Amino acid sequence: DFLCISLVNGFTQLRYNLGDRTVILQTLQKVHANGNTWHSLSAGRVGNEGYLDLDGINITRKASPGMNALDTHSDFFVGGVSSLNLVNPMAIENEPTGFTGCIREIVINNRELNLTVTDPKGGANIGDCDGTDCGYTVCKNNGTCQVGNSGFSCSCPREWTGIMCEQSIYCSQNMCGSHAFCIPQPSSFSYTCACALGWTGKYCDNKIRFYIAKFIGNSYIKYTDPFYGKRDLQYSRLSLNFTTNQTEGLIAWMGKSEDEDNDFLAIGLANGTLKVVINLGERISVPLMHRKYFTCSDGRWHFITVVQNQTCIKVFLDEELILFEDIDPQRKYTALNYGGVCYFGGFEIGRKVNIVTTGLFQKEFIGKIKDVVLFQDSKKIQLMKAEGYNIHDGNSGD
């Protein structure tokens, strides 16, 4: 399998092979080879349907029956390869040759690569394309960079300040304490303080302890499982108590959530219905819904347990078995490689639930969670000892 983008006789070409045939897409227009025109290129595939876009002019190849997963376990190369004989002969039209020119702002599956000296795994014969102290995106938030005698300076848009335009003017005089960071609120010309786990109050200066975590909608807890290395990932289990009066929300996400290749087990609410989603590999997410129970948004405590025995999934709600399904009788993937990470209520600030979960869940959780147990552990997770923000003490009241 491969996916390759190349220049062919002045045109941009995308070729990919998912195991059965090579698909070729080529742009309608040539690129400017004058050395001073930047082009924007977007290319990829969804299943076996491909797309190639050069400067806003889009070419697509409709999906047809066949394989739809790209199985590559090699490094990702930009501009050339370590040895030209590594290139699959079907990946390019002519003899392989390295790229001459400038490349910037590479985004793979919504994550930008850092094109620095230290970030890539390796490389050779790469120089600085800009040639000045300004470089690329030195000035943040649409700031304009100017080269001076002593380096660079940034001219910032009116809502940003700082050497690199990295600070909002609304946060420049903030009173958030050392256990918080400032979130600008431009609509009200103000800011709010996001409190680290164990702290609360307007400026996050009140210390709290809790065993029931209260989530307010812009909250999350990220727990790192210290026993991950000893787990049998073919037999996973997650149980917890929750209460909410909302009809939408992500309750728990067992998995790294860094990119769409990551395995996960997720629990949440969609349209007032309990929703469990499992992904054991190949980006195939299997949502399991139980429409009989609309009572999960009733403000009462509910106890849920999800058990994964290879590809067999059992879901218990209030100790009643409500779902039992074999999500892949072929047993192609049988382990939940969750990376030792569990999220509760949402993800890191700035990462929206509907985007991270690609629409599987719409909102962050509003409600309370307690008594979280992983696998067959004899002790509950100590949520207080995890990472998180904007978690309140849910002990008071029901």
N, C-alpha and C positions, 0 to 999 in steps of 0.2 A: 504494500500500500504506500501511496505517497500523495503529497499535495505540493505543487511547485508553481511559483510565479516567476516569469522570465520576460526579457525583452527579445523579440524575434523580428528582425528586419524593421525595427522602429516601432512595432506594435507591442502592446502588453498582452501576455498570454497567461492563462491559468490552465493548468492540467492537474487532474487528480484521478486516482485509481483506488477504489475501495475493495478491490479483490477480484472483480469480474471483468472490467473493461476500463479503458482510459477515456475520460471526458475532456474535451478541449474547448475553451472559450477564448475568443480574441477580441480586443477592443476595435471599435470602428475607426478611431482616429489614431494617428501616430503621436508619439511623445515629442516634445521640443528638445532637440539634442544640442541646444546652444549653451548649456551649462549654467544658465542663470534663471531658468523657469522652474518653479516648484510645481509638482503634480500631486494630486490627491488620489490615492488608489485604495479601493475597498474590494476585497475578494474573499470568497469562502463558499461554504456549502451548508445546506440543511438537509440531512439525509443524503441522498444522491442528487439533489437539485442544487445546481451551482449558480453563482453570480459573480460578475466582474464589472466594476464601476471605475471608470477613469474620469476624473473631473466632472462627475455628475451624470455622465452618459453611461447607462446601465445595459449590460448584456446578461441574459439569464438562460439557463438550460433547465427545462422542466424535468421533474422527477419521472423516472420510468421504473418498472419492476427490476429488482436486483438488490445488491448489497447496499447498506446505508450507514455503515460504521467505518471510521478511519482508524485502523489498527497500526499505529506507528509508535515504536518505543525507542526512537533514535533522538539525537539532539536536534535542536531547531537552528538552522543555519540562515544567516542573512548575508547577502552580497557575494557569497561564494561558499565553498566547502573545503574541508581540510585536505581532501584528495578528490580530484575530479572523477576518478573511477568509482566513487561512491554513488554518483548520480545514475539513477535508473535511465536507461536509454529512451524509454517512453516518456520521460518527464520533460524533455525538451525537444525542439524540432531540429536544431543543428548541433554541432559539437559543443560540449559544455565549456563555458568560459566565465571567469569571474566578472562581477559588475564593476564598472567604473562610473563614479558619480557620488552623489550625496543622498543619504537616507536619514530620515528623522521621524519621530513620533510613531513608533511601531506599537500597535495595539493588537494583542492576541486574546480573543475571547473576553473582551471588555477590560483587559488588564494591560496597562502601558508598560513596555519594557524600558528599563533604565539603560540608556546607551552611554555608559561611562567606562572608565578604564577598569574599574574593579567589579562591576556587577555581572557582566557576561562570564560564562564558564571558560571561554577561551577565544582566541582570534589571532589575526596576523595582518600586518601592513595596513593598519587603520590610522588615519590622521584626523585632525580637527577640521571640519568642513567650514565652520564659520570664520575661524581665524582671528576672532576678537574675544575680549572678556565677556561680551554679552552672551554669546552662545545661544542655546535654545531654551526658552522658558526660564531664564534666570529671574525675570520679573514675573511674579505671580499675578493672577486675577486681572489679566489683560493690561498689565503695566507695560510701559514703553521703555526700552533699554537704550541708554546713550553711553558711548565709549568716551572716557575722559583720560586725562594724564595719569590719574592714579587708579585706573581700573574702570568700573562702570557705575552708572547711577540709574535709578528707576524713576520714571515719572508715572505717578499712580492715578487711577480713576478716583473720583471724589469720595467714594465710600471706603477706600483702602489707604493704609499708611504703612510705615515701616521701610527698612532698607530695601526689601524685595517686594513691597506691597503685600506682605503676607498677613497683616493684621487689619481687622475691620476697625473703622473709626468708632463704631459703637462699643467696641471692647477696649479701646485704648485707655480708658480711665476706669476699667471695671474693678469691682470690689470682691470678686470671687476669691475665696480662700485658697490655700495651698492644696486642698483636697478636691479641687474642681477645675474645670476649664470653661471659658466664656463662649457662649453661643450668641452671635449677633442676631438681633430682631429688627431688621431695617424698617419694617412696616410701622413699628412703634418708636423708631429712633432710639432703641434701647437694647438690652441684652438680658439673657438669663444665664444662670450658673448651672452646669451639669455636675451633679455631685457624685464623687467616687463612692464605691460600695462602703457602707458603714458610716456615711455622713449624710446630713440632710439640712434643711433650712434654706432661706433665700440665698445666702452666700456660702452654704455648705460648711457651716462652722459648728453644727450640732452633731455630736457623736451618737450613734445609735447601735443597738444590737437587735437581732431578730432571728426567729426560726421560721416565721411565715414571711415570704417576700411579697411585697405589694408592688405591682407594676402599673404605671400611669400612662403608658402609651408611647413614651420616648425613653423607655427603660430597657435594660438587658442585663443578663448575667451570662458570663462565659466561664465554664468550668472545665479545667484540664484534669482528666482522669489519671491519677498517679499509678494505677494498676493496669494501664492500657497494654503494656508489653506482655502481661501474663494472661490476657483475656483470650478465650476461644471465640473468635469472631464469627464462627458459624452458628453460635447459640447466644444471641444477644437478648437483653431484656431491659426495659425501662418502665418504671412505675412512678406515679406521683398523684397528689391530690391537687385539684384546682377549683376555683370558683370565679365566676364572671357573670355579668349581665349583658355582655356584648355578643353579637352574632358572628363577628369576624375576629380572627386573631391567631397568631402563631404562639403556641404554648411551649413547645420544645423542638429543638433541631439537634439531632445526634449526628455530628459530622463536621468537617472542617469548613465547608461553605466558601472555599477560596475560588473554585472554578467549577464548571458544570461536569467535570470528570469525577468529582468527589462523591463517594457513597454517602448516603444519609438515611436516617429514620426520622420522620417528622410527625408531630401531633399538633393539631390545631382545630379551629372552627371555621367553617365556610357556610354561609347562609343559615347559621344557627345549628348546623349539623356537625357532628364529630367527623373529622377527616384525618386519616392516617396515610402517609405516603412513604414508600420504601424505594430506594434505589441501590441495588447491589452491584451495578456495573453497566457499562455501555450506555450511560445517560438515559436508561429506560426507567422512568419514574412510574410506579404503579400506585395510583390513588385508590384508597379504600374508603367508601362512604357508608354511613349507616343512617338511613333516613327515618328510621322508627323513632330515634331519640332526638327530639327537639328540646329536651329539658336541660341541655347542658348550659344554656344561657339564662338560667333561672335564679342566679345568685346563690345557689346552694353549693355545698362541697360535693365534688364528684371524684371518684377514685378510678384512675385508668392505668392499665398495664398492657404493654405491647410486648409480645414474645416473638422472636424470630428464630426458627429452627431450620437452618439452611434456607430453603425457599418457601417454607410454610410459615404463615403469619397468623398469630392469634391476637385478638384484641378483646380485653375484658373491660367493661364499664360497670362500676359499682358491683364488682365481683361476679358479673354475669357475662358469659361468653357471647359477644355480639357479632364477631367476625372471625371467620376461619377460612383462609384461602391459600392455595399454593400458587404463588405469583409466577413461577417458571417451572413447569413439570420437567423441562429438559435439563434442569440443574446446571445451567451454563455458569452462573455466578452464585456462590452459596455463602459468601462471607460479607459481613458488614464492616468494611474498612473505614471506620469513622475517625481515625486519626487521633483518638483520645480526647476529642473536643465535644462539648455539649453546650448549646446555647439555650437559654430560657427567656421567653418573652419577646425576643427580637435579636438584632445584631448590633454591631458597633455603631456608635452615633455617626450619622451620615450615610449609613447603608440601609436603604429602605427594604422592608420585608418583601413587598411585591416584586422588586427588582431582583433581589438575591435569590428568591425562590422561583423566579421566572413565572410569576402569576399563580403558583400553587396556593399561596396564602396572600391575602390582600393587606393586612394591617398588623401592626405591633399589638401585643397582648395587653389588655387592661383587665386587671383582676389580681388574684392572689394564687400563689403556688407554695406547697409545703410537702414534706415527707418524700423527697426524691430519692429513689434507690436505683442503682445501676446493677445489672446482672443479678446474681444471687447474694450480693453483699449483705452482711449482717448489720451494717450501719448505714444510716441515711447520709446523703451528701451534706456537708456543711456549706451551705450557700454563702454564709458570711465570709468564707475564706477564698471565694472565687474572685474573678474580675468583673466589674460592672459599673453601671452608672444609673442614677435616678431611681434607686430602689428604696422604698419606704418600709417602715415597720408595719407589717400586717397583723401583728399580734392583738392589737386593740380591736374589740368588736368581733363579729363573726367574719 
